[in-house]
Every structure is written in structure tokens, then in C-alpha cells.
């Protein structure tokens, strides 16, 4: 039984979705997802993808990604399980292509593997062909060797800088947000924003957001195809790419969002759909985030101040704003990895970047900014913080636990098969990565002192902390 099948054994919550063009009704028994209302394509952003010529297959792929995101966000996972079941109908320009066995199998395989859900997607012909965007941007004017998905995060900035130093103008960024981009620049550069938005009908959308891996990987692969590049650099460092697969969280299905196993499946989908080979490469797979940051500062002569204005936090602005100003929480797994990595790279960060300004306090509550309302420190937020700290700690202890040897062996086998490397070589790289993470985590914990609430959690675990 595959890991995915394990999570799909029971009766699952089901959502039937019919994506329809505006003015059309959904099929009976299906919830309608209306193009133009529930899924909206942004004129400037969509034009930034079709900067040479219109391509209906690529537009259909964007609609497929948006439709899958609509399903993922609007069907909550069960409280006592993981999997869900989606029956999804999508109108496309080329239903024959999308329904063909090679393309359909690759699409279902990628989505099922990534999300841990059961998908049944059917395609039908659009009633109206999508009109090309009103503005087709200029050509790039230079050969493109590679593209890189680019957000406001530390890994994005560092790896884009390192790869940009080697490739110069041959590297193109695929923006996953619009932070720090003025409107004038947005109109001149390709791939300057996610070209669509998806409406959430649920008051509280499903938080696991596994579909984001499909969304961002597909956008990057499509950008490589349109720019005639054959390589996509995935900027994730080792802990972010491999950590979630070797230190699973509770009863959750393994998180493969940034793992080579998943990107290999996306390579297959893109090749079958577009007839074009795109290779996803992880330049920093065997390095920690701290090592990546130090490498970026040294090789690109970057001042530490260039790193502290990035964002890593998973929390929404509503949960972690102070006096109307958004901050990073400072205690989720992403923030914990960020703070440890900046410490390892020798970068001092202003405490005001975070709601939790201090991590060396005896209690969790005492570490939060005095201006942060204490009623917002909910049991759920506390559990979130505990999970983040224990993930870092468990990853640091992984090499020393006989109980975890099977997880390391499985990860070694998966990476060997996917990367085409001998298992012995993979194991050497993986052991070194885990040892370096352990070193950085211990040094970070020592810097906080023995009375820190984080030290207490690491020693006594979840039950004591709760």
C-alpha cells in the first residue's frame, strides 16, 4: 500500500465542483465555480505570461491550477483524518489533449501524491474561446537559461542572488507575489505576479494549503516553457525541502511540496502536456538555510541588512498584527527556521520584526511584544509554536534515534531514485545536512539560555509544554 492509499482508505468528505464560464449553470449535483467571479484572471498579470504570443494550452493549465486551488481551499479536511475526495469538471480549449491518458494520468498522479487526496478530473470544451490579453509585452531580448520562483522569502533572495551571479540576465524571476514591485516595473517585466486569484467561500479556508506546491511549481514550469528555458531553480534549502518528509507532523500526510519526488512528477506532466522538457534543480538541497545565507552574503558581497526585510512567516496578518501593522509571528516552524538560520549566518535581526520579540523568556506569553493583545495568544497559537519548536528539535535529533533509521533510509532511497545518485552518496549528503542542522540548532538554543521556554519544550516535549 502506498502512503497516499493509506490516507484514502476510509469514507472521505467529498466536493463536486463544476468550473463554468460566466453565464452558464453548473451540472446538477455540482457546486459552481464561476470563471470571472470565483476565479479571476488579472489583465496585467496574464499579459506578463503571454509576452510573445497567445497560447491556449498554457491558459488552460493556469485554469486547472486555479480550479484545483478552489477545491483545496473550500473543502476542509476531516478532524479525525486527512484525505478528501474531489470530483472536478473544467472547461478547456483542448479537451482531447487534457483527457488523453498520458496527460490525465500525470495530472492525477501529481495532485494525488502532493495533497494526499482523491481527485477525479474531467475536461469538456469551452463554449467561448478565451480572448488573448489586450497587451502582449515585448520579448525578453536575451537568451534565458533558467527561471526561479521568487517570493519575499530568504531562500528566494539568496538563491536568486547566487544563481544570478552565475547566469546574469540568463536568469528570470517568476514572481509569486507583488511585494516591492512598483506598477511601472510590473508592466515591463514578464512573470511579475500570479496571473489569477481564487475566491474562498468558506469563512475559514483549509489551512494545510498543500495545493500551493502544485500552483507555484506549475507556474515556474510554464514560465520556463514560455521563456524557452530548460531549467527551474527551486530555492529551498535542505531543511525546507527534506525536513517535512523525514519529520512528519502528527497524523498528517507527508508534505512533499518542495521535494524532488514531487517536482519529478511535475516534469512528467509538463513534458506530456507541452512536449517540452523542463528540469527542476535544487541548488541548495544539501545545505542548511544558514549556510545558504552565509554563502549569499560572502559570494555576492551582500550586507546583512538586505536579509532582514524578507518574510518567512506562515501566519496571516490578522493573527499577528500589532496596532494595525503586520509583523511575522516569530514562533511558527518557518519563523523558527528563519531565526535559527539568521543566527547561524551571523545576522542580527531587529526584534521588532516579530510579534514574539524575545525567545529567551521563561514563558511563551512573556516573549510577545507588550503591545500584542494577550487574548490573541490562543491555545491553537500555542500549539502552533510548540509544533514549530519541536519540529526543529526532532530534526536535530534524527540521526541519533534508532527509531528514525527507517525514515532516513526511506528518504535516502527516494532521493537516490529521483536524483539518479548512488544511495551511498545520498546518505553522505543527508547525514552532513542533518549534522549541520543539529549544530546550528544547538548553538541557537544555547544563545537563548537554559531558562528559555524553548529549552523547556525541547527537554520535556509537547505534553509538558501544553
N, C-alpha and C positions, 0 to 999 in steps of 0.2 A: 504494500500500500504506500502510495506517495504521500509526502507531508500534506499536500493540498487535499487529497482524498480523505485524510484523517479528519480534517475540519469540515468536510462536506457530507458526513455520514448521516446526520440527523435531518429532520424536517427543518427547513430554513425559512426565515422571513423572505417574502417574495415581493418584487416590484415589477409590474409590467409597464413599460414606457414606450409610447409611440411618438417619435420625433416627427413633427409635421410642419409644413410651410404655413406661414401666416394665412388665415382664411380657410384652412382645412380642419376637419374634425378628426380626432384620434379614433383608432379602431376600437370597437366595443370591448370593454373589459380592460382597456389600457388607459393609463394616465397620460394626458397630452403634455408634450414638451414642445413649445412653440418657438420656431426659429424667428428671431426678431423681438421676442419677449423674454422667454426663458433662456435662450442662447442668443447673444447679441454679438455680431461681428463689428469691430471698430474700424471705421473707414481708413484712417491714417495708418493704423497698425497692420491691417490686412494688406494695404498697398505696399508696406515696407517688406512684405514677404514676396510679393509678385513684382519685383522691381525691374525685371527683364520682360517677362511675358506672363500671361494668364495661364494657369494650369489647373483644370477642374479636378484632377486626381488629388492634388495637394489640398485643394479646398475641401474635398470630401474627407480627407484624412483629418483636417482640423475639426470638421463637424463630428467625426467619430470620437475624437478626443474629448470634445465638449459634451457630447451625449453621454459618454461613459462617466465623466465628472458629474453630470446632473444626477445620474443614478447613484453614484457613490455618496454624494453629499446629502441626498434626500431620503435615503433608507438607512436608519440607524442599525447598528449591529446589535444582536441579542445580548441581553445582560448576562446570560449563562452560557454563551458560546461565542463563535466568531463569524462563521460563514453566512452569506446571504445568496439569494438567487435572483438574477435579473433576466427578464425577457425584453429585449430591446429591438425596436424597429427604427431604421434610419433611412431617409431618402438620399440617394446619391446620384451623381451624373452617370456613373458606370456600374450599375448593379451586377452585371455579369462578372466584372473583374473582382469586386468585393465578395461576391458569393462563390467564386471559384474555390475549389478545395485547398490549393496551396495557400492562398491569401487568408481565407477564412480560418483554416487550421492554425496558421501562425498568429493571427489576431487573438483567437480564443486562448491559445496556449500562453501568450504573453500576459493577457489580462488575468487569467486564472492563476497563473504562477505568482504574479505580483500581488494580487489582492486577497487571494485565498477564498474567492467567491466563485459561484457557478454562473457562467454567462451563456446566454443563448441569443445571438445577434443575427437578425435577418435584414437584408437590404432590398429596397424597392426603388423604382425610378422616380426621380423628382418630376413634379408637374411643370415647374418652370426652371429653366436653366439659370443658374446664378450669373448675374451680370458681373463682368470684370470690374475691379475697383476703378473709380474715376481717374485716379492719378497713378501712373506707372513710373516709379522712380528710375533714376539713371543707373547704368551698370556700375559695378564695383570699380572698374577701371584698372584692376590689378588681378593677377592670378591668386587664388585663395588655396592655401594648403590645408587649413583646418578651421573648425569653428569651436567655440567653447560656450556652454551655457553660463550666463553671468547674472548673478544676483547681488545683493548688498552684503553678502557674507565674506568671512575671512578667507576661506578656501578659494572662492571665486577670484577675489582680488589678487591673492598671492600667486595662484597658478596661472591666471591670465597674464600677470606680470612676467613670470618666469618663461612661459611659452612665447609671450610676445617679444621678449628679448631675443629669442632664437629665430622666430619667424617674421618679426617685423609686421609689415602690412599684410602678410600672408595669413594672419590670424584674425578672424572676425568674431566678435562677441554676439551672442544671441541673448538679448535681454529678457529676463524673467520677471522684471518689474520696471517701473519708470522712475525710481528714486534717483535724484541727482541729475536728471536729464532735462534740459530746457526744451521747450516746444520747438524751437527753431532747429535744434540738432535732431530732434525726433523725426522731422520731416525729411532730413537729408540722408540719414543712415538706414541701412537695411536691418531688419530683425530687431527693432527698437522697443518692442513691447509684445506681450502675449496678445495675439490678434482677436481674442474673443473674451467675453465674460459669461459666467453661468449663474443663474439665479438659484438661490436656495429657498425652497418653500417651507422647509422645516424651521421652526423657531430656533432650534439648536441643531446645526448640521452635524453629521457624523464626523467626529474629531480625528479618527485614525488616518484619514487622508492618504491612503496608500496609492490612490489613483494619480497623485501628483508625480510619482515616478514615471508613469506612462506619459503623462502630459509633457513634462519637461524633456524626457528622452526623445519623444516623437518630434517635438518642436525643433530640437537640436539636429536630429537626423534629417528632417525636411529642409532645414536651413542649409545643411551640408550639401544636400542634393541640388537645391536651387543655386547655391554659390559654386557648384562644381568642385567641392572639396571632398576628399575621401576619408577624412579623419574628424572625429569629435573627441575633444579632450574632456573627460569627466574630472572636475577639480577636486572631488572628495579625497581627503587623506584617509589613511588606513583605518583609524578608529571609526570614522563615519561610514565608510564603505563596508567594512567587515565586522565591526563591533556588534551591530544589531543582529547579525546572523549567528554569532557564536555565543552571545549572551542574550538569549530570548527573554522577553518580558512576560512573566506570568503565563496565562493560558493563551496569549495572543499568537497568531500565526507569524512565522518568521518574516522579518522585514528585509526584503530584497531590493528596496528602491534604488540603492546606489551600488549594487553588487554586479560584478562581471557576468554572473549567470543570467541576470535579467537583461543586461544590455546585449548579450549574445542572442537572446530571443528577439530583441528589437532589431538587431542586424538582419535576422532572417525575415522578419516582417517587411522591412524596408526593401530588401532585395527582391522579394516576391511581388511586392506592390508596385515598385518603381522600376524594377530591372536595373538597380544601381547598388553598388557595394559601398556601404559606409562602415567604418571600423571605429568602435568606441574604445578609447585608450585611457587608462588611469595612470597618469604620470607620477602621482604621489601615493600609489597604493601601498607601498611598503614603508612609508614614512608616517610618523605621527603629525598631527596638525602643528604641534610646537616646532618640529623640525622643518616643516614646510614654511612656516612664518619666518624662522631664522634664516633659511635659505633665501627667501624672497628679499629680506632686508639686506643681506650681505651681497647677493649677486646683482641686485637691481639698485643698490645704494638708496634704500628707502628708509625714511625716518620713522620711528615708532608711532609718531602722531598720525601717520597715514593709515594705521590699522585700527585705531580706537573708534573711528566714526563708522565702522561697519556694524551690521546687525546679524545676530545669530539666533535670537530668542524665538521659541515656538509659540509663546503666549500671545493672545490678541491684545490690542491696545486697551480694550475695555477693562480687562483684568489687571493690567499693570500700568495704568496711567496715574500720574500724581499732579493734582491741580490742573487737569486738562492736558498735561504734557506727557507724551508717551515715552516710556523707558523700556529697557529689557528687564525681565524679571530677575535674572541672576542666579536662579536656583533650578531651572529645568535641566534636563540632560544636555541640551545644546549649549545653554549658558555655562553649565559646569565644565564642559569640554573646552569652551572658549576661554574661560578664566584660567583654567589649568594650563592651556596651551600658550596663552599670552605670558603667563608666569614663566613657563619653560623657555620662551623666546626672549625673556628679559625685558618685556614691555610692561611698564606701569600704566594702569588704566584709571581714569577718574572714577571714584566710587559713585558719583552721580549718574553714571551711565546705567545704573541698575536700581531697581526697587530695593533689592537686598544689597545695601551698600557695604555691609560687613558680613563676612563668613566666619569670623573668629569669636563670635559671641557664644555664650553658654546655651542660649535658646534660639530657636528659629525666629521667634517673634522679635527678639531684641535686635536682630541683624537688619530688619527692614527699616527703611527711612522713617524718621519720626513723622513725616508728612503723609505717610501712607496709612489709609484708614485700616484699623485693626480688624474691623468686621469683614474686610475683604480677604483676610487670611483664613480661608475656609478649610475644612477637612480635606476637600479634594485638592486644594493647592498644596497643602502639607504633604499629602501622599505623592503628588507630582514631584515635590522637592526630594522626598525620600527616595523615590524611584530613580531620579537623576543621579543622586549621590551614590546609591548602591550599584547602579549600572557601571559607573566609573570604577568603583571599588572591586566589583566582581570581575571586570575585565582585567584589572591589575593582578588579581589573584589566580587567574585562569590557569596559568602554567603549572601552578603548584598543587592543583586539586586533581587526584586520580579520577574523581567522578566526572571531570570535564574532559578527560582524554579522548572520549569518543567524539565529542563536539569538535575538538581540534583536528582529529583525524578526518572527520567528515568534511570540514572546511578545506583541509589540505587536498582531499580527493576532488572536491568540486572545483577548486581553483586550478588544480593541475589539468583537469579535463577541459576547462573553459579557456585557460590561457595557453595551453599547449606546452606546459613546462613539466619537467620530471617532478614527481612528488617530493623527492629529497630536497630539491632546490626550493620548492614552495614552502616546505616545512622550515627550512633555514630562514627564509624571509619572514615567515609568520612568527616564528619564535623570537626573532630580533625585534619585530614590531611590538609584540606583547611585552617583551622585556623593557623596551624603551618607554612604553606607556606606563608600566609599573614604576619605573624610575621617576617619571615626571609626576605621577600621581602622589607618590610618597613625598617627594620634595614639596609639592604644593600643600599637602596636608601638614607637613612639618612647619611650613611658613604660617599656618593658621594657629598652631599651638595645640597642646593636648586637651584643652578645655573647650575647644570648638564643638558646636553641635554636630558638625560633620564628622569629627573624630568619634563622638559618641555613637552616631549612627553606624559608622564603619565597624566599630568594635562590637556593638550589641545587636545590630541588624534592625530589620523593619519592626518586629514586634515591640521591642523596647522603645523605638522612636515614636511609634504610634500611640 
